[in-house]
């Protein structure tokens, strides 16, 4: 029969190996979580920047519709598929922000 101390030592060794494996798996999951979260944040920031750029350019075109062609904001909204006055105002304001260049 195997001695009690040998059984306990084997059990401790097995427990330590299990804890080490679980800890390594947890570290890998955390690393992957961090990597994916960072990727998502970068992609969303890129999306937001692209949307802002497109809306700024749309605002510049709206400025021209109103300023050069003399349309009212309401008429410009109708010509642009029913843009609301709020959207038009927001995009025109975006186009007027300092540092905005005409494209």
C-alpha positions as a Markdown table, in Angstrom:
| # | Residue | x | y | z |
|---|---|---|---|---|
| 1 | Unk | 0.0 | 0.0 | 0.0 |
| 2 | Unk | 1.2 | 3.5 | -0.9 |
| 3 | Unk | 1.9 | 5.8 | 2.1 |
| 4 | Unk | -0.3 | 8.7 | 3.0 |
| 5 | Unk | 2.4 | 11.2 | 2.5 |
| 6 | Unk | 3.0 | 10.0 | -1.1 |
| 7 | Unk | -0.7 | 10.3 | -1.9 |
| 8 | Unk | -0.8 | 13.8 | -0.4 |
| 9 | Unk | 2.3 | 14.9 | -2.3 |
| 10 | Unk | 0.8 | 13.6 | -5.6 |
| 11 | Unk | -2.5 | 15.4 | -4.8 |
| 12 | Unk | -0.7 | 18.6 | -4.0 |
| 13 | Unk | 1.3 | 18.3 | -7.2 |
| 14 | Unk | -1.9 | 17.7 | -9.3 |
| 15 | Unk | -3.6 | 20.6 | -7.6 |
| 16 | Unk | -0.7 | 22.9 | -8.3 |
| 17 | Unk | -0.6 | 21.8 | -12.0 |
| 18 | Unk | -4.3 | 22.4 | -12.3 |
| 19 | Unk | -4.1 | 25.9 | -10.7 |
| 20 | Unk | -1.1 | 26.7 | -13.0 |
| 21 | Unk | -3.1 | 25.6 | -16.1 |
| 22 | Unk | -6.2 | 27.5 | -15.1 |
| 23 | Unk | -4.1 | 30.6 | -14.3 |
| 24 | Unk | -2.4 | 30.4 | -17.7 |
| 25 | Unk | -5.8 | 30.1 | -19.4 |
| 26 | Unk | -7.1 | 33.1 | -17.4 |
| 27 | Unk | -4.1 | 35.2 | -18.4 |
| 28 | Unk | -4.6 | 34.2 | -22.1 |
| 29 | Unk | -8.3 | 35.1 | -21.9 |
| 30 | Unk | -7.5 | 38.5 | -20.3 |
| 31 | Unk | -4.9 | 39.2 | -23.0 |
| 32 | Unk | -7.3 | 38.3 | -25.8 |
| 33 | Unk | -10.1 | 40.4 | -24.1 |
| 34 | Unk | -7.8 | 43.4 | -23.9 |
| 35 | Unk | -6.6 | 43.0 | -27.5 |
| 36 | Unk | -10.2 | 42.7 | -28.8 |
| 37 | Unk | -11.5 | 45.6 | -26.7 |
| 38 | Unk | -8.7 | 47.8 | -28.0 |
| 39 | Unk | -9.4 | 46.7 | -31.6 |
| 40 | Unk | -13.1 | 47.6 | -31.1 |
| 41 | Unk | -12.3 | 51.0 | -29.7 |
| 42 | Unk | -10.0 | 51.8 | -32.6 |
| 43 | Unk | -12.5 | 50.7 | -35.2 |
| 44 | Unk | -15.3 | 52.7 | -33.6 |
| 45 | Unk | -13.1 | 55.8 | -33.3 |
| 46 | Unk | -12.2 | 55.4 | -37.0 |
| 47 | Unk | -15.9 | 55.1 | -37.9 |
| 48 | Unk | -16.7 | 58.2 | -35.9 |
| 49 | Unk | -14.0 | 60.2 | -37.6 |
| 50 | Unk | -15.2 | 59.0 | -41.0 |
| 51 | Unk | -18.8 | 60.0 | -40.2 |
| 52 | Unk | -17.7 | 63.4 | -38.9 |
| 53 | Unk | -15.6 | 64.0 | -42.1 |
| 54 | Unk | -18.5 | 63.0 | -44.3 |
| 55 | Unk | -21.0 | 65.2 | -42.4 |
| 56 | Unk | -18.6 | 68.1 | -42.5 |
| 57 | Unk | -18.4 | 67.8 | -46.3 |
| 58 | Unk | -22.1 | 67.5 | -46.5 |
| 59 | Unk | -22.4 | 70.6 | -44.4 |
| 60 | Unk | -20.0 | 72.4 | -46.8 |
| 61 | Unk | -22.3 | 71.4 | -49.7 |
| 62 | Unk | -25.3 | 72.5 | -47.8 |
| 63 | Unk | -23.6 | 75.9 | -47.2 |
| 64 | Unk | -23.2 | 76.2 | -51.0 |
| 65 | Unk | -26.8 | 75.2 | -51.7 |
| 66 | Unk | -28.0 | 77.9 | -49.3 |
| 67 | Unk | -25.3 | 80.5 | -49.9 |
| 68 | Unk | -24.5 | 80.3 | -53.6 |
| 69 | Unk | -27.8 | 79.0 | -55.0 |
| 70 | Unk | -30.1 | 80.9 | -52.5 |
| 71 | Unk | -32.1 | 77.9 | -51.3 |
| 72 | Unk | -33.6 | 78.1 | -47.9 |
| 73 | Unk | -32.5 | 75.5 | -45.4 |
| 74 | Unk | -36.0 | 73.9 | -45.7 |
| 75 | Unk | -35.7 | 73.8 | -49.5 |
| 76 | Unk | -32.1 | 72.3 | -49.3 |
| 77 | Unk | -33.5 | 69.7 | -46.9 |
| 78 | Unk | -36.2 | 68.8 | -49.4 |
| 79 | Unk | -33.7 | 68.5 | -52.3 |
| 80 | Unk | -31.5 | 66.3 | -50.1 |
| 81 | Unk | -34.1 | 63.6 | -49.5 |
| 82 | Unk | -35.9 | 65.2 | -46.6 |
| 83 | Unk | -33.1 | 66.1 | -44.2 |
| 84 | Unk | -34.5 | 67.7 | -41.1 |
| 85 | Unk | -33.8 | 71.2 | -40.2 |
| 86 | Unk | -31.9 | 70.0 | -37.1 |
| 87 | Unk | -29.6 | 67.8 | -39.3 |
| 88 | Unk | -29.0 | 70.6 | -41.7 |
| 89 | Unk | -28.2 | 73.0 | -38.9 |
| 90 | Unk | -25.8 | 70.6 | -37.3 |
| 91 | Unk | -24.0 | 69.8 | -40.5 |
| 92 | Unk | -23.7 | 73.4 | -41.5 |
| 93 | Unk | -22.4 | 74.3 | -38.1 |
| 94 | Unk | -19.8 | 71.5 | -38.4 |
| 95 | Unk | -18.7 | 72.9 | -41.8 |
| 96 | Unk | -18.2 | 76.3 | -40.2 |
| 97 | Unk | -16.0 | 75.1 | -37.4 |
| 98 | Unk | -12.5 | 76.5 | -37.3 |
| 99 | Unk | -9.9 | 74.4 | -39.1 |
| 100 | Unk | -12.4 | 73.1 | -41.6 |
| 101 | Unk | -11.1 | 73.2 | -45.1 |
| 102 | Unk | -13.3 | 73.1 | -48.2 |
| 103 | Unk | -12.9 | 69.9 | -50.2 |
